Amino acid sequence: MSGLGRILIVVGLVLAAAGLVLTLSPRIPWLGKLPGDFTFRSGGLTVYVPLATCLLLSLLFSLLSYLFRR
């Protein structure tokens, strides 16, 4: 049962961190506007592909994961 408890704690922390990022994201002006974030507009359709932002967040989360495992 201790393994399940640890998993639930980690999932809770990840959800809390995601909520914090969503809450603070309007205050971070460069988030979502990096070079490499693509926006395609055609008529009434807009497609947004945040490639650079996803790569940056992935790198950040990988670094945090590495640091917490040590």
VMD Tcl script that draws the C-alpha trace (Angstrom):
set ca {
  {0.00 0.00 0.00}
  {2.91 2.39 0.54}
  {3.66 2.31 -3.20}
  {0.12 3.45 -3.97}
  {0.42 6.22 -1.41}
  {3.59 7.51 -3.01}
  {2.01 7.45 -6.46}
  {-0.98 9.43 -5.18}
  {1.30 12.01 -3.57}
  {3.28 12.44 -6.80}
  {0.11 12.73 -8.89}
  {-1.21 15.33 -6.45}
  {2.00 17.34 -6.65}
  {1.95 17.21 -10.46}
  {-1.66 18.41 -10.52}
  {-0.85 21.22 -8.08}
  {2.12 22.29 -10.20}
  {-0.02 22.24 -13.35}
  {-2.64 24.36 -11.59}
  {0.02 26.82 -10.49}
  {1.39 27.10 -14.03}
  {-2.10 27.67 -15.44}
  {-2.80 30.30 -12.79}
  {0.46 32.19 -13.31}
  {0.77 31.76 -17.09}
  {-0.90 35.11 -17.97}
  {1.78 36.85 -15.88}
  {4.62 35.27 -17.88}
  {4.64 37.35 -21.08}
  {7.04 35.16 -23.11}
  {5.22 31.88 -22.42}
  {3.56 30.84 -25.66}
  {5.25 33.52 -27.74}
  {8.68 31.98 -28.22}
  {10.34 31.67 -31.63}
  {9.20 28.25 -32.78}
  {5.60 28.66 -31.60}
  {3.55 28.62 -34.78}
  {0.15 30.17 -35.46}
  {-1.72 29.43 -38.67}
  {-4.77 31.52 -39.56}
  {-7.10 30.83 -42.44}
  {-10.49 32.49 -42.55}
  {-12.27 31.74 -39.29}
  {-9.87 28.95 -38.27}
  {-6.78 29.46 -36.11}
  {-4.37 26.63 -35.32}
  {-1.74 27.24 -32.64}
  {1.27 24.91 -32.30}
  {3.43 25.82 -29.26}
  {6.45 23.71 -30.25}
  {9.19 25.76 -28.56}
  {7.13 26.25 -25.38}
  {6.50 22.50 -25.15}
  {10.20 21.74 -25.61}
  {11.17 24.28 -22.94}
  {8.63 22.94 -20.44}
  {9.69 19.37 -21.19}
  {13.31 20.27 -20.52}
  {12.35 22.00 -17.27}
  {10.26 19.07 -16.04}
  {12.97 16.58 -17.01}
  {15.52 18.58 -15.04}
  {13.24 18.75 -12.00}
  {12.56 15.03 -12.26}
  {16.27 14.31 -12.41}
  {16.97 16.50 -9.38}
  {14.18 14.90 -7.27}
  {15.34 11.38 -8.07}
  {18.80 12.06 -6.66}
}
mol new
graphics top color blue
foreach p $ca { graphics top sphere $p radius 0.5 }
foreach p [lrange $ca 0 end-1] q [lrange $ca 1 end] { graphics top cylinder $p $q radius 0.2 }
display resetview
